[in-house]
Amino acid sequence: MAEPVDLHVADLHPAVDDPALNSMNFLNEIAGHYPEAVSLAAGRPYEEFFDVAALHRHLDTFRRHLADDLGQSPAQVHRTLFQYGRTKGIVHHLVARNLAVDERISVDPEAIVVTVGCQEAMFLVLRALRAGPRDVLLAVTPTYVGLTGAARLLDLPVRPVAGGPAGVDLADLRAQVRRARAAGLRPRACYLMPDFANPSGTSIGLAERRRLLDLAGEEDLLLVEDNPYGLFPAGDVERLPTLKALDPARRVIYLGSFAKTVLPGARVGYVVADQRVAGSDGTVGLLADQLAKIKSMVTVNTSAVAQAVIGGALLEHGCSLVAATVRERAAYARNLRHLVDGLARRFPAGSPVRWTVPAGGFFVVVTVPFRVDDALLDRSAREYGVLWTPMAHFYDDSAPVDALRLSVSAVTPEQIDLGLDRLASLVADELARRDATAGVA
């Protein structure tokens, strides 16, 4: 009988044991280990409005669109919905309409690649930009861990750029670009979330957005704009134009997702890549064409059924996700207010606990005077029944971070109250332990 083959992690790509990839798995799995705990960790969308009947309606709406609006025969409709499809996607024209309606972004549908979630869009862009060992990516910190993990898989080093209350430190961005070039490296792009960023919750103001685009032009730098939360301002906060809407020079590669706005289970995202690419034969195409080549070797195409569900949802609301997410926007704004007010009640003036007050989105960052790590999260879930996310997962080093991220997106006000009560008990016990240790010392 043949001996079974066993492998060692050292024989695999180094990224499989990288902290960024371990972080994603850990954060995804810990909720399953503690199903009774209140989760203020997950950035999942609100589930109350999910409706199975809507899936069938959306599919039928898109089917009729193929026949009535695009003139497809019954056989062509069947083929579009059931067969392997076009690599760039079958709802690219509706995505372009959505961008025009909601974001005032005018883009050729051929510059759009519909992807398996925004994570694939991110991966395709980084794969295309990583041309050689000199290439590096800049990213505003704290950074979404999925971006860091994707870069690791592609052997693309990520260099941090300071974020801060303004969303990005432009002086530090310029300094990091020049420092990389002085070291013989080639900074390809800077990744950032200008609206209600994950995890910080910060946003970049309009004047800073314009200065950022000016800086990108002066330094010949691409910007990778990720915008999963931009449709969710809290209250009367005015939505700002995206970087892409302010970008006549095509400096911005724009990443979008329907996970937060329509249905996360569909796993449909997209990338707008309208940059021109000159070929070795003298022809000029779009960066989207190059990304489609990569996609064809990774996922072949995005599920036609999933795209049809998204396409139907767009069609039913005139391709406006602003119109489609009125209930969700109200729920997130309500929850955000409830969480911030709840923190103020539990940690009044004089408390060493501080927190951010974002203008929208899903996330609040709470800073505490003790170390926050995975061990504390595990104890929080096991002994106190509340989950949250250590901010250390969003920094690309091993330095301790005395802060945690709370999410308001997938909970009710009652669950927020219960979770905050449990969090307050954990914090009180940790402060008492800290003070007792200091007293002994």
C-alpha positions as CSV (number, residue, x, y, z in Angstrom):
1,M,0.0,0.0,0.0
2,A,1.4,3.4,-1.0
3,E,2.4,5.8,1.8
4,P,0.2,8.9,2.0
5,V,1.8,12.1,0.9
6,D,2.2,14.8,3.5
7,L,3.4,18.3,3.0
8,H,5.0,20.9,5.2
9,V,3.9,24.5,5.1
10,A,7.5,25.5,4.3
11,D,7.0,23.7,0.9
12,L,4.1,26.0,0.0
13,H,3.9,29.6,-1.1
14,P,5.1,31.7,1.9
15,A,1.8,33.7,1.9
16,V,-0.3,30.7,3.1
17,D,1.3,31.1,6.5
18,D,1.3,34.9,6.4
19,P,-0.4,36.8,9.3
20,A,-2.7,38.6,6.8
21,L,-4.2,35.3,5.5
22,N,-4.3,33.9,9.0
23,S,-6.2,37.1,10.1
24,M,-8.9,36.6,7.5
25,N,-9.5,33.0,8.5
26,F,-9.4,33.7,12.2
27,L,-11.9,36.6,12.0
28,N,-14.2,34.5,9.7
29,E,-14.1,31.5,12.0
30,I,-14.3,32.8,15.5
31,A,-18.0,33.7,15.3
32,G,-18.7,30.1,14.5
33,H,-16.8,29.0,17.6
34,Y,-19.0,31.2,19.8
35,P,-22.5,31.3,18.1
36,E,-24.1,32.7,21.3
37,A,-21.9,35.7,21.5
38,V,-23.1,39.1,20.3
39,S,-21.1,39.9,17.2
40,L,-20.0,43.5,16.9
41,A,-17.2,42.2,14.6
42,A,-18.7,41.3,11.3
43,G,-19.0,43.9,8.5
44,R,-21.8,42.0,7.0
45,P,-24.9,43.8,5.6
46,Y,-28.2,43.9,7.5
47,E,-30.1,40.7,7.0
48,E,-33.6,41.8,8.0
49,F,-34.5,42.9,4.4
50,F,-33.2,39.7,2.7
51,D,-36.1,38.1,0.7
52,V,-36.0,34.8,-1.2
53,A,-38.9,35.9,-3.4
54,A,-36.9,38.9,-4.6
55,L,-34.3,36.5,-6.1
56,H,-36.8,35.0,-8.4
57,R,-38.2,38.4,-9.2
58,H,-34.8,39.9,-10.0
59,L,-34.0,36.9,-12.3
60,D,-37.2,37.3,-14.2
61,T,-36.7,41.1,-14.5
62,F,-33.2,40.5,-16.0
63,R,-34.5,37.7,-18.3
64,R,-37.1,40.1,-19.7
65,H,-34.4,42.8,-20.1
66,L,-32.4,40.4,-22.2
67,A,-35.4,39.7,-24.4
68,D,-37.2,43.0,-24.5
69,D,-34.4,45.5,-24.2
70,L,-31.5,43.7,-25.8
71,G,-33.5,41.8,-28.4
72,Q,-32.2,38.3,-27.5
73,S,-34.1,35.3,-28.8
74,P,-35.4,32.7,-26.4
75,A,-32.4,30.5,-27.2
76,Q,-30.0,33.4,-26.6
77,V,-31.6,34.2,-23.3
78,H,-31.2,30.6,-22.2
79,R,-27.6,30.6,-23.3
80,T,-26.8,33.9,-21.5
81,L,-28.3,32.7,-18.2
82,F,-27.2,29.0,-18.2
83,Q,-23.9,28.9,-20.1
84,Y,-20.4,30.0,-19.5
85,G,-20.4,33.7,-20.2
86,R,-18.4,36.7,-21.3
87,T,-15.3,37.2,-19.2
88,K,-16.0,40.9,-18.6
89,G,-19.5,40.1,-17.5
90,I,-23.1,40.4,-18.8
91,V,-24.3,43.3,-16.6
92,H,-21.4,45.7,-17.4
93,H,-23.8,48.0,-19.2
94,L,-26.1,48.2,-16.1
95,V,-23.1,48.8,-13.9
96,A,-22.1,51.7,-16.1
97,R,-25.7,53.1,-15.9
98,N,-25.6,52.7,-12.1
99,L,-22.3,54.6,-11.9
100,A,-23.7,57.4,-14.1
101,V,-26.9,57.7,-12.0
102,D,-25.5,57.4,-8.5
103,E,-21.9,58.5,-8.8
104,R,-21.8,60.8,-11.9
105,I,-19.1,58.6,-13.3
106,S,-19.2,58.4,-17.0
107,V,-17.5,55.3,-18.3
108,D,-17.5,53.1,-21.3
109,P,-19.1,49.7,-20.3
110,E,-16.1,48.0,-22.0
111,A,-13.9,49.5,-19.3
112,I,-15.7,47.5,-16.6
113,V,-14.9,43.9,-15.6
114,V,-17.6,42.2,-13.5
115,T,-15.8,40.0,-10.9
116,V,-16.4,37.4,-8.2
117,G,-16.8,39.9,-5.4
118,C,-14.6,42.9,-5.0
119,Q,-11.9,40.7,-3.7
120,E,-11.3,39.3,-7.2
121,A,-11.3,42.8,-8.6
122,M,-8.6,43.7,-6.1
123,F,-6.6,40.6,-7.0
124,L,-6.8,41.2,-10.7
125,V,-5.6,44.8,-10.4
126,L,-2.6,43.9,-8.1
127,R,-1.7,41.0,-10.4
128,A,-1.6,43.3,-13.4
129,L,0.4,46.0,-11.7
130,R,3.0,43.7,-10.2
131,A,5.3,43.5,-13.2
132,G,8.6,42.8,-11.5
133,P,10.4,42.6,-8.1
134,R,10.9,46.4,-8.0
135,D,7.2,47.1,-7.9
136,V,5.5,48.0,-4.6
137,L,2.1,49.1,-3.5
138,L,1.3,51.9,-1.1
139,A,-1.8,51.6,1.1
140,V,-3.3,54.0,3.6
141,T,-3.2,52.5,7.1
142,P,-5.0,51.0,8.8
143,T,-5.7,48.8,5.8
144,Y,-8.4,46.3,4.9
145,V,-6.7,43.0,5.6
146,G,-8.0,41.4,2.3
147,L,-5.9,43.9,0.3
148,T,-2.8,43.0,2.3
149,G,-3.4,39.3,1.9
150,A,-4.0,39.5,-1.8
151,A,-0.7,41.5,-2.2
152,R,1.1,38.8,-0.2
153,L,-0.2,36.1,-2.6
154,L,1.2,38.1,-5.5
155,D,4.6,38.8,-3.9
156,L,3.8,42.5,-4.0
157,P,5.2,44.4,-1.0
158,V,2.9,46.9,0.7
159,R,4.3,50.1,2.1
160,P,2.1,52.0,4.6
161,V,0.9,55.6,4.2
162,A,-0.3,57.4,7.3
163,G,-4.1,57.9,7.5
164,G,-5.2,59.9,10.5
165,P,-8.4,61.9,11.0
166,A,-8.3,63.4,7.5
167,G,-8.3,59.9,5.9
168,V,-4.8,60.3,4.3
169,D,-1.7,62.2,5.1
170,L,-0.8,63.7,1.8
171,A,2.7,64.8,2.9
172,D,3.4,61.2,4.1
173,L,2.1,59.8,0.8
174,R,4.5,62.0,-1.2
175,A,7.3,61.1,1.2
176,Q,6.6,57.4,0.8
177,V,6.6,57.6,-3.0
178,R,9.9,59.4,-3.1
179,R,11.4,57.2,-0.4
180,A,10.5,54.1,-2.5
181,R,12.0,55.5,-5.6
182,A,15.2,56.5,-3.8
183,A,15.5,52.9,-2.8
184,G,15.3,51.8,-6.5
185,L,11.7,50.7,-6.2
186,R,8.7,51.5,-8.4
187,P,5.5,52.5,-6.5
188,R,2.7,51.4,-8.8
189,A,-0.4,52.7,-7.0
190,C,-1.9,53.8,-3.6
191,Y,-4.8,51.8,-2.3
192,L,-7.4,53.7,-0.2
193,M,-11.1,53.9,0.8
194,P,-12.1,57.6,0.7
195,D,-15.6,57.0,2.2
196,F,-16.1,55.6,5.7
197,A,-13.1,53.4,5.4
198,N,-12.7,49.9,6.7
199,P,-11.6,49.7,9.5
200,S,-11.0,53.3,10.6
201,G,-14.4,54.8,9.5
202,T,-12.7,57.9,8.3
203,S,-13.5,59.9,5.1
204,I,-11.4,62.2,2.9
205,G,-12.8,65.7,2.5
206,L,-13.5,67.2,-0.9
207,A,-10.6,69.6,-0.9
208,E,-8.3,66.8,0.2
209,R,-9.6,64.6,-2.6
210,R,-8.7,67.2,-5.2
211,R,-5.2,67.6,-3.6
212,L,-4.8,63.9,-3.6
213,L,-5.5,63.7,-7.4
214,D,-3.1,66.6,-8.0
215,L,-0.5,64.8,-6.0
216,A,-1.1,61.5,-8.0
217,G,-0.6,63.5,-11.2
218,E,2.6,65.2,-10.0
219,E,4.1,61.9,-8.8
220,D,2.8,59.8,-11.7
221,L,1.0,57.5,-9.4
222,L,-2.2,55.4,-9.8
223,L,-4.9,55.4,-7.1
224,V,-6.9,52.3,-6.4
225,E,-10.2,53.6,-4.9
226,D,-12.3,51.0,-3.0
227,N,-15.8,52.1,-2.3
228,P,-18.0,49.5,-0.6
229,Y,-19.5,51.9,2.0
230,G,-20.0,55.2,0.1
231,L,-23.8,54.9,-0.2
232,F,-24.2,54.8,3.6
233,P,-23.8,58.3,5.0
234,A,-25.4,58.8,8.4
235,G,-28.3,61.2,8.7
236,D,-28.0,64.4,6.7
237,V,-24.4,63.9,5.8
238,E,-23.8,64.9,2.2
239,R,-22.3,62.3,-0.1
240,L,-19.0,63.5,-1.6
241,P,-18.0,62.8,-5.2
242,T,-15.8,59.7,-5.5
243,L,-12.2,60.2,-6.6
244,K,-13.2,58.5,-9.9
245,A,-15.9,61.2,-10.5
246,L,-13.2,63.9,-10.0
247,D,-10.7,62.1,-12.2
248,P,-10.5,63.4,-15.9
249,A,-6.9,62.1,-16.2
250,R,-7.8,58.4,-15.6
251,R,-5.5,58.2,-12.5
252,V,-8.1,56.2,-10.6
253,I,-8.8,52.5,-10.8
254,Y,-12.2,52.1,-9.2
255,L,-13.4,49.0,-7.2
256,G,-17.0,48.4,-6.5
257,S,-19.2,45.7,-4.9
258,F,-22.8,44.8,-4.7
259,A,-22.3,42.8,-1.5
260,K,-23.3,45.7,0.9
261,T,-25.9,47.2,-1.4
262,V,-27.8,44.2,-2.9
263,L,-26.7,40.7,-1.9
264,P,-23.5,39.5,-0.4
265,G,-24.3,35.9,-1.3
266,A,-24.3,36.7,-5.0
267,R,-20.5,37.5,-4.8
268,V,-20.6,40.1,-7.5
269,G,-18.2,43.1,-7.7
270,Y,-16.5,45.0,-10.5
271,V,-13.5,47.1,-11.4
272,V,-13.5,50.2,-13.6
273,A,-10.2,50.2,-15.4
274,D,-10.4,52.8,-18.2
275,Q,-6.6,53.4,-18.4
276,R,-5.2,53.0,-21.9
277,V,-2.6,50.4,-22.4
278,A,-0.2,50.5,-25.4
279,G,0.6,47.1,-26.8
280,S,4.0,45.9,-28.1
281,D,2.4,45.9,-31.6
282,G,1.5,49.5,-31.3
283,T,-2.2,49.0,-30.6
284,V,-3.9,50.7,-27.7
285,G,-6.5,49.0,-25.5
286,L,-7.9,49.3,-22.1
287,L,-6.5,48.1,-18.8
288,A,-9.9,46.3,-18.4
289,D,-9.0,44.1,-21.4
290,Q,-5.8,43.1,-19.7
291,L,-7.6,42.3,-16.4
292,A,-10.1,40.2,-18.4
293,K,-7.2,38.1,-19.7
294,I,-6.1,37.4,-16.1
295,K,-9.7,36.7,-15.0
296,S,-10.1,34.2,-17.7
297,M,-7.3,32.1,-16.1
298,V,-8.6,32.6,-12.6
299,T,-12.4,32.3,-12.5
300,V,-13.2,32.1,-16.3
301,N,-16.3,34.3,-15.8
302,T,-18.5,35.5,-13.0
303,S,-21.7,33.4,-12.4
304,A,-24.3,34.5,-14.9
305,V,-27.1,33.6,-12.4
306,A,-25.5,35.8,-9.7
307,Q,-25.1,38.6,-12.2
308,A,-28.7,38.3,-13.3
309,V,-29.9,38.7,-9.7
310,I,-27.8,41.9,-9.4
311,G,-28.9,43.1,-12.9
312,G,-32.6,42.6,-12.0
313,A,-32.2,44.5,-8.8
314,L,-30.6,47.4,-10.6
315,L,-33.3,47.4,-13.3
316,E,-36.1,47.5,-10.7
317,H,-34.7,50.7,-9.3
318,G,-33.7,52.6,-12.4
319,C,-30.1,51.4,-11.9
320,S,-29.9,53.6,-8.7
321,L,-28.6,51.9,-5.6
322,V,-29.3,55.1,-3.7
323,A,-33.0,54.4,-4.4
324,A,-32.7,50.7,-3.7
325,T,-31.0,51.1,-0.2
326,V,-33.3,53.6,1.5
327,R,-34.2,51.1,4.3
328,E,-30.7,49.9,4.8
329,R,-29.3,53.4,4.9
330,A,-31.8,54.3,7.7
331,A,-30.9,51.1,9.6
332,Y,-27.2,51.7,9.5
333,A,-27.5,55.4,10.5
334,R,-29.8,54.4,13.4
335,N,-27.4,51.7,14.6
336,L,-24.4,54.1,14.3
337,R,-26.1,56.7,16.4
338,H,-27.2,54.0,18.9
339,L,-23.7,52.6,19.2
340,V,-22.0,56.0,19.7
341,D,-24.6,57.1,22.2
342,G,-24.2,53.8,24.0
343,L,-20.5,54.2,24.3
344,A,-21.0,57.7,25.7
345,R,-23.3,56.3,28.4
346,R,-21.1,53.5,29.4
347,F,-17.8,55.4,29.3
348,P,-18.6,59.0,30.5
349,A,-16.2,62.0,30.6
350,G,-13.0,61.1,32.4
351,S,-13.0,57.6,31.2
352,P,-9.7,56.5,29.5
353,V,-11.8,54.9,26.7
354,R,-12.1,56.9,23.5
355,W,-13.8,56.3,20.2
356,T,-14.3,57.7,16.7
357,V,-17.6,59.2,15.5
358,P,-17.7,58.5,11.7
359,A,-20.0,60.3,9.4
360,G,-21.4,57.1,8.0
361,G,-20.5,53.5,7.1
362,F,-20.3,50.5,9.4
363,F,-17.3,51.0,11.8
364,V,-16.3,52.7,15.0
365,V,-12.8,52.3,16.5
366,V,-12.5,52.2,20.3
367,T,-9.2,52.9,21.9
368,V,-8.5,51.5,25.4
369,P,-5.5,51.7,27.8
370,F,-4.5,48.1,27.5
371,R,-3.3,45.6,24.9
372,V,-5.9,44.4,22.4
373,D,-5.1,41.1,20.7
374,D,-6.5,37.8,19.6
375,A,-6.1,36.3,23.0
376,L,-8.3,39.1,24.5
377,L,-10.8,38.6,21.8
378,D,-11.0,34.9,22.5
379,R,-11.6,35.6,26.2
380,S,-14.1,38.3,25.4
381,A,-16.1,35.8,23.3
382,R,-15.7,32.9,25.8
383,E,-16.2,34.7,29.1
384,Y,-18.2,37.8,28.2
385,G,-20.2,36.8,25.1
386,V,-19.2,39.6,22.8
387,L,-17.2,39.7,19.6
388,W,-15.2,42.6,18.1
389,T,-12.2,43.0,15.8
390,P,-8.6,43.7,17.1
391,M,-7.3,46.7,15.2
392,A,-3.9,45.0,15.0
393,H,-5.2,42.9,12.2
394,F,-5.3,46.0,10.0
395,Y,-1.6,47.0,10.4
396,D,1.2,45.3,8.5
397,D,3.5,44.8,11.5
398,S,3.5,43.0,14.8
399,A,3.4,46.2,17.0
400,P,0.6,46.1,19.6
401,V,-2.4,48.2,19.0
402,D,-4.6,49.3,21.9
403,A,-7.8,49.6,19.9
404,L,-10.7,47.5,18.6
405,R,-13.2,47.9,15.8
406,L,-16.9,47.7,16.4
407,S,-19.4,47.1,13.5
408,V,-23.0,48.2,13.5
409,S,-24.1,46.7,10.2
410,A,-25.5,43.2,11.1
411,V,-27.1,43.9,14.5
412,T,-30.2,45.4,16.0
413,P,-30.2,48.2,18.6
414,E,-31.1,45.6,21.3
415,Q,-28.1,43.5,20.3
416,I,-25.9,46.7,20.3
417,D,-27.0,47.4,23.9
418,L,-26.3,43.8,25.0
419,G,-23.0,43.8,23.3
420,L,-21.9,47.1,24.8
421,D,-22.9,46.0,28.3
422,R,-20.7,43.0,27.9
423,L,-17.9,45.0,26.4
424,A,-18.1,47.5,29.3
425,S,-17.7,44.6,31.7
426,L,-14.7,43.3,29.9
427,V,-13.1,46.8,29.9
428,A,-13.8,47.3,33.6
429,D,-12.2,44.0,34.4
430,E,-9.2,44.8,32.3
431,L,-8.8,48.2,33.8
432,A,-9.0,46.7,37.3
433,R,-6.4,44.1,36.3
434,R,-4.1,46.8,34.9
435,D,-4.5,48.9,38.1
436,A,-3.8,45.9,40.3
437,T,-0.7,45.1,38.4
438,A,0.5,48.7,38.6
439,G,-0.1,48.6,42.3
440,V,2.0,45.5,42.8
441,A,4.7,47.0,40.7
